Amino acid sequence: MAPSSLADSAFLRLPQIIGDAKATPPIPPLIPVSRSTFWAGVKAGRFPQPVKLSPGVTVWRAADLMRYIADAGKEA
């Protein structure tokens, strides 16, 4: 999923963010880190905070992720 094709109001789940090579078709990562690294970054405030839609559903706002990716590109 190309970052430019995401609506600002979209929500993404973790496999859509960090990718899933086992999915059919494979999902490329927006942020290429492991699951544990991503959650550690969320806890530390490095990555955007999630939104709980229900007890078993955690999502992130696409706008927050795109802002993070844009800011990270400026630092590189």
C-alpha positions in Angstrom: 0.0 0.0 0.0 1.6 3.2 -1.1 1.7 5.9 1.6 0.3 8.5 -0.9 -2.8 6.4 -1.5 -3.9 6.4 2.1 -6.7 8.7 3.2 -5.9 10.9 6.2 -8.9 9.4 8.0 -7.9 5.7 7.4 -6.9 3.4 10.2 -4.1 0.8 9.8 -3.5 -2.4 11.8 -0.1 -3.6 12.7 0.6 -6.0 9.8 -0.2 -3.1 7.4 2.4 -1.0 9.2 5.3 -3.4 9.7 4.4 -5.7 6.7 3.5 -9.3 6.5 5.6 -11.5 4.1 3.4 -14.5 4.7 0.2 -12.8 3.6 -1.2 -13.5 0.1 -0.3 -11.2 -1.5 2.6 -10.1 0.7 2.1 -6.8 2.5 5.2 -4.5 2.2 6.1 -2.6 5.3 5.6 1.2 5.8 7.9 1.1 8.7 10.4 -1.8 8.3 10.9 -2.9 11.9 9.9 -6.0 13.9 6.7 -6.3 15.9 8.5 -6.0 19.3 10.6 -3.0 18.1 7.5 -1.2 16.9 5.7 -1.8 20.2 8.8 -0.7 22.2 8.9 2.5 20.0 5.2 3.1 20.7 5.8 2.7 24.5 8.9 5.1 24.3 6.9 7.7 22.3 9.0 7.2 19.1 6.1 5.9 17.0 2.5 7.2 17.0 0.1 6.1 19.8 -2.6 3.6 18.8 -6.3 3.9 19.0 -8.3 1.0 20.6 -11.5 0.3 18.6 -12.4 -2.6 20.9 -10.6 -4.9 23.4 -9.2 -7.0 20.5 -8.7 -4.3 17.8 -5.8 -1.8 17.9 -5.3 0.6 15.0 -3.2 3.6 14.1 -4.3 6.7 12.3 -2.8 6.8 8.8 -2.3 10.6 9.1 -0.1 10.1 12.3 2.0 7.4 10.5 2.5 9.5 7.4 3.6 12.4 9.5 6.0 10.1 11.4 7.4 8.8 8.1 7.8 12.3 6.6 9.6 13.5 9.8 11.8 10.5 9.8 12.8 11.2 6.2 13.9 14.7 7.2 16.2 13.4 9.9 18.0 11.0 7.6 
